[in-house]
């Protein structure tokens, strides 16, 4: 409370039901991930993957070879999008739920991550009255 200069909070009594309720009001929602954060000395990690994490530039190179450069930017962006999706598949749980031990371990954080079918550039505000039933308010007694 002191660290965040807060004098009240909301306790989520049923995280699964809360997350499901919120999922129903998020436009374009298609995936929910939730887990406690893991705290490690440094926020770097390694993981074995089935195949190398490198962009597939075959369509881009084919277009260049054929002299069809009109759509090069589109093909380049598509290649990068596919690479980002692959990275998310392979590493998302680690990138979403890992924090540096110092100074964050005292937070004992539990996260919920909602994935949508579109790019989110700015924060979105929405209401979800259904989720309130899974919460309880709290207030600092000092």
Beta strands, then each sheet from edge to edge (+ up, - down):
strand 1: 8-12
strand 2: 29-36
strand 3: 38-40
strand 4: 98-100
strand 5: 110-116
strand 6: 135-139
sheet 1: 1+ 6-
sheet 2: 2+ 5-
sheet 3: 3+ 4+
end
